[in-house]
């Protein structure tokens, strides 16, 4: 709400700009619901801030007071609102894993190009 108010915007205007209902936006501001990751990205882009800044009031990134480890169906969930808590440690691990995945994809690309080159020679 502080971001919205500091920019002299109404809930209705922000909801309209984001392409969501004003009810949904109002629930996010009132902490009656949490936006999903796609909507978090929309909010960050709209306000021109990082996710850390958006969630600065809630350092543990708490969503519905559940923990990451207590959500076995998380990956298969069709619900756009994830129900877990992301500690800074978990976020760092996720970022490390993402970097390893990125490195793996780069290495696979190099190997694939070498295979194609050898096959064509």
C-alpha positions in Angstrom: 0.0 0.0 0.0 2.9 2.4 0.8 4.1 2.1 -2.8 0.7 2.8 -4.2 0.0 5.7 -1.9 3.4 7.2 -2.5 2.6 7.3 -6.2 -0.8 8.8 -5.6 -2.6 5.8 -7.2 -5.9 4.2 -6.3 -6.4 0.5 -5.9 -8.7 0.6 -8.9 -6.0 2.3 -11.1 -3.3 -0.2 -10.1 -5.7 -3.1 -10.7 -6.6 -1.7 -14.1 -3.0 -1.2 -15.0 -2.1 -4.7 -14.0 -5.1 -6.3 -15.7 -6.5 -7.8 -12.5 -9.6 -7.3 -10.5 -9.7 -4.5 -7.9 -10.9 -7.1 -5.4 -7.8 -9.3 -6.0 -5.5 -6.3 -5.6 -7.4 -5.1 -2.5 -7.0 -8.6 -0.9 -3.3 -8.5 -1.6 -3.0 -5.1 0.1 -5.2 -6.2 3.0 -3.1 -9.4 3.4 -6.2 -11.5 2.9 -4.5 -13.2 -0.1 -1.1 -13.3 -1.6 -0.3 -12.8 -5.3 1.2 -15.7 -7.2 4.7 -15.5 -8.7 3.4 -14.1 -12.0 1.6 -11.4 -10.3 4.5 -10.6 -8.0 6.5 -10.0 -11.2 3.7 -7.8 -12.5 3.8 -5.8 -9.3 7.6 -5.4 -9.4 7.6 -4.3 -13.0 4.7 -1.9 -12.4 6.4 -0.2 -9.4 9.9 -0.6 -10.8 11.2 -2.4 -7.8 12.9 -5.7 -7.0 11.1 -8.6 -5.3 13.1 -8.1 -2.2 11.8 -4.5 -2.0 8.2 -5.6 -2.6 8.4 -8.1 0.3 10.7 -6.1 2.5 8.1 -6.0 5.3 8.0 -9.8 5.4 11.7 -11.0 5.3 10.7 -14.6 5.4 8.5 -14.4 2.3 5.7 -16.0 4.2 2.7 -17.2 2.2 -0.2 -18.5 4.4 2.2 -19.4 7.2 3.1 -22.8 5.8 6.7 -24.0 5.2 8.3 -25.1 1.9 9.0 -28.5 3.4 5.3 -29.0 4.4 4.0 -28.7 0.9 4.6 -32.0 -0.8 2.1 -31.3 -3.6 3.6 -27.9 -4.4 5.0 -28.8 -7.8 1.8 -30.4 -9.0 -0.4 -27.7 -7.6 -2.7 -26.0 -10.0 -3.2 -23.2 -7.5 -1.4 -20.0 -8.6 -0.8 -19.0 -5.0 2.0 -21.0 -3.5 1.6 -22.0 0.1 5.0 -22.0 1.7 7.6 -19.8 3.4 10.8 -19.0 1.6 13.7 -18.2 3.9 16.7 -16.3 2.6 18.6 -19.6 2.8 16.2 -21.4 0.6 16.2 -18.5 -1.9 20.0 -18.6 -2.1 19.8 -22.4 -2.7 17.3 -21.9 -5.4 19.4 -19.2 -7.1 22.5 -21.5 -6.8 20.5 -24.4 -8.4 19.3 -22.0 -11.2 22.9 -21.1 -11.9 23.9 -24.7 -12.0 21.0 -25.5 -14.4 22.1 -22.5 -16.6 25.7 -23.8 -16.6 24.5 -27.3 -17.5 22.4 -26.0 -20.4 25.4 -24.0 -21.7 27.6 -27.1 -21.5 24.9 -29.2 -23.3 24.8 -26.6 -26.0 28.6 -26.8 -26.5 28.5 -30.6 -26.6 25.6 -30.6 -29.0 27.4 -28.2 -31.4 30.5 -30.4 -31.2 28.4 -33.5 -32.0 26.8 -31.8 -35.0 30.1 -30.5 -36.2 31.7 -34.0 -36.0 28.6 -35.6 -37.7 28.8 -33.2 -40.6 32.5 -33.8 -41.2 
